Amino acid sequence: MSRIKLYWVLQIFGWSAWLTNETLIYTNNYGWSLDWFMAAVLNIGIVLLMTNYFRKIIKKYGWVEIGIDKVIPRIILAVGFMSIFMALVNIPLDAYLLRDHEEANLWSFFFVLQYIFSWAKPLMIWTLFYYASHYFERKSEVEVDKIRLESSVKETESKVLRAQMNPHFMFNCINSIDAF
């Protein structure tokens, strides 16, 4: 399977699993509703677009190649912005969906913070998986390059030994003939 195909399969599967879990939690608390399902589908679409765009930013600005001390603040900032965006999408959506239920003020500070952190968790997990896949891919490439280099060194050493041995062999043959 190609890398891009694998990426999209994992993207769709991962976010669908996460949002299925969220939908089940809402269904358990408030009962089944087509609205919950549609909200989950909307969230899947938004988060797929957002994380794919985030991936393009990571690639464009070479975040995978820079040091960990420089990338961690960037990741935290990006995940923070994405989490705030998803909270700002989901709070009004939940306010609409929960209109028939008694619910705390959705715009209270702690409720907003809860939404932000509930989105920060999967977004940070996504980022960690993305970076881990690049790390292991790069590590395997380095190991393959190391094996190629070692093989090349051994081949070169062998050629040098053969080059040294051939004149020595010729010299011995000539000396043997001269001795007879």
C-alpha positions, 0 to 999 in steps of 0.5 A: 500500500502506498504511503499516501493511501495508508495515511488516508486510511489511518486518518479516516479510521482513527478520526472515525473511531475517536468520534464514534466514541464521542457519539456513543458518550453523547448517545449514552447521556442524551439518547440516540439522535440523528443529530449526534451522528450528523455532528460527528460526521461534520467533526470528522470532515473538519478534523480531517481537513484541519489535520491534513492542512497541519501535515502540509505545514509540517512538511512545508516548513520542515518541522520533522527535521528541526530539533525537538526543543524548537518543534515542541513549542510549535506543536503545542501552539498548533494543537492549541489553535486547532483545539480552540477552533474545534471547541468554537465549532462544537460549543454552538453545535452542542448548544443547538443539539442540547436545547431540549436538555438541561445543561450547564452554561456552555460558554462558562470558562471551565466548560470551554476549557473542557472542550479545548482539552477534550480536543487537544488530547486526540490532536496531540495523539495524532501529532505524536503518531505522525512524528513517530512514523517519521522518526521510525521511517528516518531511523530505518533509512539511516540503518539501511544507509549504514549497512550500504556504507559498511558494505561499500567499505568492505568491498573497497577494502577487498579491492585494495587487498586484491590490488596489493596482492596481484603485484606481489603475486606477479613479483613472486612468480617472476622471482620463481622463474628467475630462480629456476 
